[in-house]
Amino acid sequence: MKLVTMKENLLALVDEPTSLEALYQKNKNAFRKAVDEMTEEETAHPTLRVLKARLQFGKKPAEPANRKEMLWVALLALLAGLIAKMPYFIGIEDDVYFQRNLGFILFPSLIFFFAWKTKLAQKYLLACCALLAATAVFINLLPHSNSDTLILACMHLPLLLWTVTGFSYTGGDIKNTEMKIGFLRYNGDLLVMSAVMMIAGAILTGISIGLFELIDLNIAEWYMKNIAIWGAAAVPVLATYMVQRNPQLVQQVSPIIARIFTPLVLVLLLAYLGAMVFTGKDPYNDREFLFIFNLLLIGVMAIILFSVAERGKQNPRSVESILLLALAIATLFVNGIALSAIIFRISSWGITPNRMAVLGSNLLMLIHLLIVSHRLFIGLRNKNNAQNIEAGIASFLPVYSIWTAIVVFLFPLLFGFK
């Protein structure tokens, strides 16, 4: 009995739309391949050409490899590795160096990559370079101590460099809402791709060390200092290059992750608040608990912003939007508790750098959450479009940049490096 090929099926059913749809659902990959091959012929049936246009609509093909771009990425990866290896070259203690300079391992290569990609204006590029240089000098000249202002500056420095990366991503057009939302989406894609690359690197590391141990050679320490550190430093820029050149690799993964995590985080947050009431724990008198409470708040806030950015143009009255609004309202409640706790601690025991930093961060997140929640609520009531909600997120991002700069540069001076 003769086997009927996909091409033969397509030709037989080309004038039967319902049957064509059934054939597509049965074997999508073979269907696409057959349509692609058959439409290369000049005499291809018009229906097949329509099918090809429909199957390829909205899908950006992978850009061909560009030698100049690949060389630029390799140089940026080398730069990240050199910054990571600096303490071994000049004899600085690892803990001291990485505490102050972790952000410089991660972000300068990304800043320069997007500056080259977007053809960032020379004046903006020079401003970014000047800011990177000034920040590097400032953070490394701060007194060597475990002062609160030093720790706060080191914690906020990566956030400041992240916002500079966003500036470079937009090509200096900070008023472009679509580009700012695109930057948030890029961060989600970057996390997914970086996680895949780190897992693959960990597997390679384990295999390499294990193979040499079989012949009685212990290379673990040498491998980590000379191979793994270069690879880990290069991951962000390599992952960015892969995401930018092949957007289809992860463009479907990030929205799915957002949809999965939104309800899970909502349930976790409500359960945590219930457990807090049950156990009698509160952030008013327990400093460590307040710290953990604020970390939870920051994490949930990041998930909300990421999830809203990944919604795209979907129906504002979708289940995802309802869940996001519920999560935003729950987070507002958590933020209110954290804010009242830090105000209580300031009124009871006075102002300190840590309390002022937490107070400022909580106030900013409260305002941003109110804006996002209001836009989500309006969208549910009036079927407002997604751009209005996205604008609520994008418009507030520069404010975080200003606050992180204040904590990094002014807090050490205002509080006498204490």
C-alpha positions as CSV (number, residue, x, y, z in Angstrom):
1,M,0.0,0.0,0.0
2,K,1.4,3.4,-1.0
3,L,2.1,5.9,1.8
4,V,0.7,9.3,1.1
5,T,3.1,12.1,1.8
6,M,2.3,15.4,3.4
7,K,2.8,17.2,0.1
8,E,0.3,14.9,-1.6
9,N,-2.2,15.5,1.2
10,L,-1.8,19.3,0.8
11,L,-2.4,19.1,-2.9
12,A,-5.4,16.9,-2.4
13,L,-7.0,19.1,0.3
14,V,-5.8,22.6,-0.9
15,D,-9.4,23.7,-1.6
16,E,-10.8,22.3,1.7
17,P,-10.0,24.7,4.6
18,T,-11.4,22.5,7.3
19,S,-9.4,19.5,6.2
20,L,-6.3,21.6,5.9
21,E,-6.7,22.7,9.5
22,A,-7.1,19.1,10.6
23,L,-4.0,18.1,8.7
24,Y,-2.1,21.0,10.3
25,Q,-3.2,20.0,13.8
26,K,-2.2,16.4,13.2
27,N,1.5,17.1,12.3
28,K,2.4,20.8,12.6
29,N,6.1,20.5,11.9
30,A,5.7,18.3,8.7
31,F,2.9,20.7,7.6
32,R,5.1,23.7,7.9
33,K,8.0,22.0,6.1
34,A,5.9,20.9,3.3
35,V,4.3,24.3,2.8
36,D,7.8,25.9,2.8
37,E,9.1,23.5,0.2
38,M,6.0,23.7,-2.1
39,T,5.9,27.5,-2.1
40,E,9.4,27.8,-3.4
41,E,8.0,26.8,-6.8
42,E,6.7,29.7,-9.0
43,T,3.6,27.7,-9.8
44,A,2.6,27.2,-6.2
45,H,-1.1,27.3,-5.4
46,P,-2.3,30.7,-4.0
47,T,-3.8,28.9,-1.0
48,L,-0.3,27.5,-0.1
49,R,1.2,31.0,-0.3
50,V,-1.5,32.3,2.0
51,L,-0.8,29.4,4.4
52,K,2.9,30.2,4.4
53,A,2.3,33.9,5.2
54,R,-0.1,32.9,8.0
55,L,2.4,30.5,9.5
56,Q,5.3,33.0,9.4
57,F,3.3,36.0,10.5
58,G,4.9,37.8,13.5
59,K,7.9,35.4,13.6
60,K,11.2,37.1,13.1
61,P,13.7,34.8,11.5
62,A,17.1,34.4,13.1
63,E,19.5,37.0,11.8
64,P,22.5,35.6,10.0
65,A,25.7,35.4,12.0
66,N,27.7,38.6,11.7
67,R,31.4,38.3,12.1
68,K,31.8,41.9,13.3
69,E,29.1,41.4,15.9
70,M,30.5,38.1,17.0
71,L,34.0,39.7,17.4
72,W,32.4,42.6,19.5
73,V,30.6,40.1,21.7
74,A,33.8,38.1,22.2
75,L,35.7,41.3,23.2
76,L,33.0,42.2,25.6
77,A,33.0,38.7,27.1
78,L,36.8,39.0,27.5
79,L,36.3,42.4,29.2
80,A,33.8,40.9,31.7
81,G,36.3,38.0,32.4
82,L,39.2,40.5,32.9
83,I,37.2,42.5,35.5
84,A,36.2,39.2,37.3
85,K,39.9,38.1,37.4
86,M,41.2,41.5,38.6
87,P,41.6,40.5,42.3
88,Y,43.9,37.7,41.2
89,F,46.0,40.1,39.1
90,I,46.5,42.8,41.6
91,G,46.3,40.8,44.9
92,I,43.1,42.2,46.4
93,E,41.1,40.0,48.7
94,D,38.2,38.3,46.9
95,D,35.5,39.3,49.4
96,V,36.5,43.0,49.4
97,Y,36.7,43.2,45.6
98,F,33.5,41.3,44.6
99,Q,31.5,43.1,47.3
100,R,32.2,46.4,45.6
101,N,32.6,45.4,41.9
102,L,30.1,42.6,41.2
103,G,28.0,45.1,39.2
104,F,31.0,46.0,37.0
105,I,31.4,42.3,36.0
106,L,27.8,42.0,34.9
107,F,26.7,45.3,33.3
108,P,29.4,47.3,31.5
109,S,29.6,44.6,28.8
110,L,25.8,44.8,28.3
111,I,25.9,48.6,28.3
112,F,28.5,48.6,25.5
113,F,26.7,45.8,23.6
114,F,23.5,47.8,23.4
115,A,25.3,51.1,22.8
116,W,26.8,49.4,19.7
117,K,23.6,47.7,18.7
118,T,21.4,50.9,19.0
119,K,24.1,53.2,17.7
120,L,23.9,55.2,20.8
121,A,24.8,58.9,20.2
122,Q,28.4,59.7,21.1
123,K,27.5,62.2,23.8
124,Y,25.4,59.6,25.5
125,L,28.1,56.9,25.2
126,L,30.6,59.3,26.7
127,A,28.2,60.1,29.5
128,C,27.8,56.3,30.2
129,C,31.6,55.8,30.2
130,A,32.1,58.8,32.6
131,L,29.4,57.4,34.9
132,L,31.0,53.9,34.9
133,A,34.4,55.4,35.6
134,A,33.3,57.8,38.3
135,T,31.2,55.0,40.0
136,A,34.1,52.5,39.9
137,V,36.5,55.1,41.5
138,F,34.0,56.2,44.1
139,I,32.9,52.8,45.3
140,N,36.5,51.5,45.6
141,L,37.7,54.6,47.4
142,L,35.1,54.3,50.1
143,P,36.7,53.5,53.5
144,H,37.4,49.8,54.1
145,S,34.9,48.9,56.8
146,N,31.6,47.2,57.2
147,S,29.8,50.4,57.6
148,D,26.1,50.6,56.8
149,T,26.6,53.2,54.0
150,L,29.2,51.0,52.3
151,I,27.0,48.0,52.4
152,L,24.0,50.0,51.1
153,A,26.2,51.5,48.3
154,C,27.4,48.1,47.3
155,M,23.8,46.7,47.3
156,H,22.4,49.6,45.2
157,L,25.3,49.9,42.8
158,P,24.1,46.9,40.6
159,L,20.6,48.4,40.4
160,L,22.1,51.7,39.3
161,L,24.2,50.0,36.6
162,W,21.1,48.1,35.6
163,T,19.2,51.3,34.9
164,V,22.2,52.6,32.9
165,T,21.9,49.4,30.8
166,G,18.3,50.2,30.3
167,F,19.3,53.7,29.0
168,S,21.7,52.1,26.6
169,Y,19.0,49.6,25.5
170,T,16.6,52.4,24.6
171,G,19.3,54.2,22.6
172,G,19.0,57.1,24.9
173,D,15.3,57.6,24.2
174,I,14.1,57.4,27.8
175,K,10.6,58.7,26.8
176,N,9.9,55.7,24.6
177,T,7.5,53.5,26.6
178,E,7.7,50.6,24.1
179,M,11.5,50.4,24.4
180,K,11.4,50.6,28.2
181,I,8.8,47.8,28.4
182,G,11.0,45.9,25.8
183,F,13.9,46.2,28.3
184,L,11.8,44.6,31.0
185,R,10.9,41.8,28.6
186,Y,14.5,41.4,27.7
187,N,15.5,40.9,31.3
188,G,13.0,38.0,31.6
189,D,14.5,36.4,28.4
190,L,18.0,37.1,29.7
191,L,17.3,35.3,33.0
192,V,15.9,32.3,31.2
193,M,18.8,32.0,28.7
194,S,21.4,32.7,31.4
195,A,19.9,30.0,33.6
196,V,20.1,27.5,30.7
197,M,23.7,28.4,30.0
198,M,24.7,28.3,33.7
199,I,23.2,24.8,34.1
200,A,25.0,23.6,31.0
201,G,28.2,25.2,32.4
202,A,27.8,23.5,35.7
203,I,27.3,20.1,34.0
204,L,30.5,20.7,31.9
205,T,32.4,21.7,35.0
206,G,31.3,18.6,36.9
207,I,32.2,16.3,34.0
208,S,35.6,18.0,33.5
209,I,36.6,17.8,37.2
210,G,35.3,14.3,37.5
211,L,37.2,13.0,34.4
212,F,40.5,14.4,35.7
213,E,39.9,12.9,39.1
214,L,39.7,9.5,37.5
215,I,43.4,9.9,36.5
216,D,44.3,11.2,39.9
217,L,44.5,14.9,38.9
218,N,42.7,17.3,41.2
219,I,42.0,20.4,38.9
220,A,39.0,21.7,40.9
221,E,40.6,24.8,42.3
222,W,42.6,25.6,39.1
223,Y,39.5,25.1,37.0
224,M,37.3,27.4,39.1
225,K,39.9,30.2,39.1
226,N,40.9,30.0,35.4
227,I,38.0,28.5,33.5
228,A,34.7,28.8,35.4
229,I,35.2,32.4,36.4
230,W,35.7,33.5,32.8
231,G,32.7,31.5,31.6
232,A,30.4,32.8,34.4
233,A,31.4,36.4,33.7
234,A,30.7,36.0,30.0
235,V,27.3,34.5,30.4
236,P,25.2,37.8,30.5
237,V,26.6,39.2,27.3
238,L,26.6,35.8,25.5
239,A,23.0,35.1,26.6
240,T,22.1,38.6,25.4
241,Y,23.6,38.0,22.0
242,M,21.7,34.7,21.6
243,V,18.4,36.3,22.7
244,Q,18.9,39.3,20.4
245,R,19.9,37.2,17.4
246,N,17.4,34.3,18.0
247,P,14.4,35.9,19.8
248,Q,12.3,32.8,19.1
249,L,14.5,30.8,21.4
250,V,12.8,32.1,24.6
251,Q,10.0,34.5,23.5
252,Q,7.4,31.8,24.3
253,V,9.0,30.7,27.5
254,S,9.0,34.0,29.5
255,P,5.2,34.6,29.1
256,I,4.5,31.1,30.3
257,I,6.7,31.5,33.3
258,A,4.9,34.8,34.1
259,R,1.5,33.1,33.9
260,I,2.6,30.2,36.1
261,F,4.3,32.3,38.8
262,T,1.7,35.0,39.1
263,P,-1.0,32.7,40.8
264,L,1.7,30.8,42.7
265,V,3.2,34.0,44.2
266,L,-0.2,35.3,45.0
267,V,-1.0,32.1,47.0
268,L,2.4,32.1,48.6
269,L,2.0,35.8,49.7
270,L,-1.4,35.2,51.2
271,A,-0.2,32.1,53.0
272,Y,2.8,33.9,54.3
273,L,0.7,36.7,55.7
274,G,-1.6,34.2,57.3
275,A,1.3,32.3,58.8
276,M,2.7,35.6,60.1
277,V,-0.5,36.3,62.0
278,F,-0.6,32.7,63.3
279,T,3.0,32.7,64.6
280,G,2.8,36.2,66.1
281,K,5.9,37.4,64.2
282,D,5.9,41.1,63.3
283,P,8.4,43.4,61.5
284,Y,8.0,46.2,64.1
285,N,10.3,44.8,66.7
286,D,12.3,42.2,64.8
287,R,15.0,43.8,62.6
288,E,15.9,40.6,60.8
289,F,12.3,39.8,60.1
290,L,11.8,43.3,58.6
291,F,14.8,42.7,56.4
292,I,13.3,39.4,55.1
293,F,9.9,41.1,54.8
294,N,11.3,43.8,52.5
295,L,13.2,41.2,50.4
296,L,9.9,39.4,49.9
297,L,8.3,42.7,48.9
298,I,11.1,43.5,46.4
299,G,10.8,40.0,44.9
300,V,7.0,40.2,44.5
301,M,7.2,43.7,43.0
302,A,9.7,42.5,40.4
303,I,7.4,39.6,39.5
304,I,4.5,42.0,39.1
305,L,6.5,44.3,36.8
306,F,7.8,41.4,34.8
307,S,4.4,39.7,34.5
308,V,2.7,43.0,33.3
309,A,5.4,43.5,30.7
310,E,5.0,39.9,29.4
311,R,1.2,40.3,29.0
312,G,1.7,42.0,25.7
313,K,-1.5,43.0,23.9
314,Q,-3.8,40.5,25.5
315,N,-7.4,41.2,26.7
316,P,-7.3,43.5,29.8
317,R,-10.1,41.5,31.2
318,S,-8.3,38.2,31.0
319,V,-7.7,35.9,34.0
320,E,-4.1,36.9,34.1
321,S,-5.0,40.6,34.5
322,I,-7.4,39.7,37.3
323,L,-4.7,37.7,39.1
324,L,-2.2,40.5,38.6
325,L,-4.5,43.0,40.1
326,A,-5.1,40.7,43.1
327,L,-1.4,40.2,43.5
328,A,-0.8,44.0,43.3
329,I,-3.4,44.7,45.9
330,A,-1.9,42.0,48.2
331,T,1.5,43.5,47.7
332,L,0.2,46.9,48.5
333,F,-1.0,45.5,51.9
334,V,2.5,44.0,52.5
335,N,4.1,47.3,51.5
336,G,1.8,49.1,54.0
337,I,3.0,46.8,56.8
338,A,6.6,47.3,55.9
339,L,6.3,51.0,55.6
340,S,4.5,51.4,58.9
341,A,7.1,49.2,60.5
342,I,10.0,51.3,59.3
343,I,8.3,54.5,60.3
344,F,7.7,53.0,63.8
345,R,11.4,52.1,64.1
346,I,12.5,55.6,63.0
347,S,10.2,57.3,65.4
348,S,11.3,55.0,68.2
349,W,15.1,54.7,67.7
350,G,16.0,57.5,65.3
351,I,17.3,57.8,61.7
352,T,20.0,55.5,60.4
353,P,21.3,54.9,56.8
354,N,19.5,51.5,56.7
355,R,16.2,52.9,57.9
356,M,16.3,55.8,55.5
357,A,17.2,53.5,52.5
358,V,14.3,51.1,53.4
359,L,11.9,54.0,53.9
360,G,12.8,55.5,50.5
361,S,12.5,52.2,48.7
362,N,9.2,51.4,50.3
363,L,7.7,54.8,49.4
364,L,8.8,54.4,45.8
365,M,7.3,50.9,45.5
366,L,4.1,52.1,47.2
367,I,3.7,54.9,44.6
368,H,4.6,52.5,41.7
369,L,2.2,49.8,43.0
370,L,-0.6,52.4,43.3
371,I,-0.1,53.5,39.7
372,V,0.1,49.9,38.3
373,S,-2.9,48.8,40.4
374,H,-5.0,51.8,39.3
375,R,-4.1,51.1,35.6
376,L,-5.0,47.4,36.0
377,F,-8.3,48.3,37.6
378,I,-9.2,50.8,34.9
379,G,-8.3,48.2,32.3
380,L,-10.7,45.7,33.9
381,R,-13.5,48.1,34.0
382,N,-13.2,49.9,30.7
383,K,-11.3,47.4,28.6
384,N,-8.4,49.9,28.4
385,N,-5.6,48.8,26.1
386,A,-2.4,47.3,27.3
387,Q,-0.3,50.4,26.4
388,N,-1.9,52.4,29.2
389,I,-0.9,49.8,31.8
390,E,2.6,49.5,30.4
391,A,3.0,53.3,30.5
392,G,2.3,53.2,34.2
393,I,5.2,50.9,34.6
394,A,7.6,52.6,32.2
395,S,7.1,56.1,33.4
396,F,8.3,55.3,36.9
397,L,11.5,53.4,36.1
398,P,13.8,56.5,35.9
399,V,12.7,57.3,39.5
400,Y,14.4,54.1,40.7
401,S,17.5,55.2,38.9
402,I,17.6,58.5,40.8
403,W,17.0,56.9,44.1
404,T,19.8,54.3,43.7
405,A,22.2,57.1,42.7
406,I,21.3,59.0,45.9
407,V,22.0,55.9,48.0
408,V,25.3,55.1,46.3
409,F,26.7,58.6,46.1
410,L,25.1,60.7,48.7
411,F,24.4,58.4,51.6
412,P,28.1,57.8,52.5
413,L,28.6,61.6,52.5
414,L,25.4,62.5,54.4
415,F,26.0,59.9,57.1
416,G,29.7,60.4,57.4
417,F,30.7,57.0,56.0
418,K,29.0,55.3,59.0
